Amino acid sequence: MSQIDLSGFEQKLLYKFNNINILNEALCHSSFANEQNVADMHDNERFEFLGDAVLSLIVGHILMQRYPDIDEGSLSRKRSSLVNESQLATVARTIDLGLYIRLGKGEIQTNGREKNSILADTFEAVMAAIYLDGGFDAVFKIIDIHFLKPLDFIAAPAANHDYKSRLQELVQVGQRAMSRYSVIHESGPDHDKTFRVQLKVGKISTEGSGKSKKMAEQDAAKRVLEILKKE
């Protein structure tokens, strides 16, 4: 099977692979692998497993360096806000990851390149690929670069990212229909749940995710604010 040119993606990723086959495997979604009649083709799910651990370790390390005086609970909450599905998908979009994921026909037809779950999982797989190709220092550098803005964001005063309050003010001033939040999905064990919340404001509908209902609501409110800003 012919390989696609990934040099453009490497430039956006800011990492040049020694073994491009590792990156190819990291970009291979199970839906694509299942459609191919190739005995030795592997999807990226094992890479996702490793990438999840790599991201958790390195983001935790960076937070320990940045915040030497805050407690374990606060560090855990900050890490959760950085490595959840929504945030990973956001970072993935900054490097146009969706353009390079190899998907099956069904996923392509259902706009799989824009799905948060696929983007987040593939981003984890790509981080694992860098770790396997270049080692810990290489992937540490790349994660530090791509998480710079999110890290600066969570370091900002809380008022700067209280999206729910800002949205409520806009709704009242603009005399729009009141915002309504509803939990539409929960996943994960009780000690590590991820919530998905739907938010409706007039004709606008968004979804947000987070490790708590409050975080998911803030994520959904942020997305509405982004839409209103464009309007």
N, C-alpha and C positions, 0 to 999 in steps of 0.2 A: 504494500500500500504506500502511495506517495506521501511524503511528509510536507506539511505546510511550512512556509517561511515564517519563522518566529523571531527574526532579528528585530523587527519593529517592536514586538512585545518586550524583548530583552532591553531595548532602549528605554521604554516606559517603566519597566521594572527596575532599571538601573543595576542590572546584574547580567553578566555574560556567562553562559553555561559552558563548562568544560565538556560535559556529556549531554547533548541536546536531547537524547532519548529519555533522560530522566524527566525533563520538562514535558515532553510529549506524553508521557504516562500520567503526569500530574494534571494534564489538561483533558484527559480522556474520561468523560462521564460514563457511568454504567449503561446508560441508554444507548450510547454509541457502540460500546464494546459488545453489547448483547446482539447488535444487528450485524456484526462483522463475522465472517466465516474464517477467522484467523485463530489458530490453536493457541499461540503464545501471546495473544493480546490481553493486557490487564487493564481494568478500570482503575480509577484513582482513589478508591475507598480506603485502601491501606495507607496511602499517603495522607489522606484526610486525618486518619487516626493519629499519625505521627505529628502532623502539622498542628493539630489541636494542642498537643503537649508542648511543642516548640514555642508556639505563640504564648501559651499560658506562662511558661517559664521565663521567656524573654521580656514580655510585658511586665510580669511581676518584678523582674530584676530592675527594669528601667524605673518602675514606680518606687522601688526601695531606694534607688539613687536619688530620685527627684524629691521624695518626701521622707526624709530621714526621721522625722519627729511624729508621724501619725501612726495610729495603732493598726493592728492586724485587720480588724473589721473594716476600717476605712479603706485600707489597701485592697481588700477583697472586693469591696463595692466599686472602687475605681477600676479594678481589673475587669470586673464583670461588665462595666459600661463600655469597655474598650474592645472586648473580644466576643461580644454577643453577635448574633446573626446579622442584625441590622447594621451595626457598625462595621463589621467585616465586609458586608456587601457594599457599604458606602466607600470604603477604602478600595475595594476591588474595582468600583466604577471609575475611580480617579486614574487607574492605569488601563482602562478599557478592557478589562479581563474578559468580559462577556463575548467580545469579538473572536477570541481565540479558543474558547472551550469547544471541544468536539462533542456534539450532542446527537442523539438519535432523532429520526424524523418526527416522532411524536412530540418530543420536547421542543424542537424547533418550531413546530406548528403552534404550540401553546406558549410561545414567547419565553422559552426557558432561559435565554441569555439575560433576561431581566429579572429572573426570580431571585429573591434574596437568598433562599436556601441554597441554590446551585452556586451562586456567586460566592457566598461565604464558605461553603465546603471546598470549592475549587481554590479559593485563596489560601485556605489551610494547606491544601495539597501542594500548592506552589511553594509555600514556605518550607514544607518538608523537603521538596525537591532541591531548594537552595541549600538546606542543611546537609542533605546527602551529597550534593555536588561540591560544595565549597567549605563545609564545616560550620562550627558554631559561630565563629567571628564573622563570617560572611553573612549569615542569616541575621545575626544580631544587628549588623549595620543596616541591612535592608529594612528590617522591621522598625528600627529606630527612625529611619528616614520617613517611611510611609505613615507612621503613627505620630509624627511631629505635631500636625495640626490637631488631631483628636486629643493628644496629651495637653496641648496648650489650652484647648477648649475646656477640659475638665478642671484645669487649674484656675480658670476664670471664676470670679465671684458667682455664687449660685444664682443671683438675680439675673445674671446675663443669659442663663439658659433655663429660666422658668417659663417654658413655652406655653404651658397651660394658662398661666395668669395673663401673659401677653396676648394670647388668642382670645381669652374671655373679654379683655378690654376692647379688642378690635371688634368682636361680635356685638358688644353693647353699643359702641360708638357708631358702627355701620348699620345697626338695627337689623342684623342678620338673624336667621333662625339659631336658637341656642345650640351649643355643641353637645353631642351625645356620645359617650364612650361605652363600648360593650366588649367584653372579653369573648373572643371567637375561637380561641384555641389555647390549650395548655399542653406542654410536653416536658419530658424529663422526670426524674425521681423527685420526691417531695423536698429533698434537701437541695436540689439544684434545678428548679423549674424554670422554664422559659414561657413567657406569656405573650400572646398576640392579641392586640386590641384594635377594634375598628372605631373610627371616629367619623361622625357625620356632622357637617356644618352646612346647612342649606343644601345645595346640590353637590357640594364637595364631599368626597368620601376617601379616607386614607386608612392605612394600617400601620401600626408600629409594633415593635417587639422589644422585650427587655426581661431582665431576671426578676423583676417584680411588676405588679400591675401598674404601679406609679411610673416606673421607668418606661413601660410600654406606652402609657398614656402620653408621657412627655414626648416620646418619639413620634407618635401619631400627630400630636399638636404641632411639632416642629415641621412635619411634612405639609400640614395645612398652611402654616405660615409661609412656607416656601412657595406654595401655589398662589396664595394671595399676593405675595410680593411680585410675582410675575404678572399678575393681572393688573 
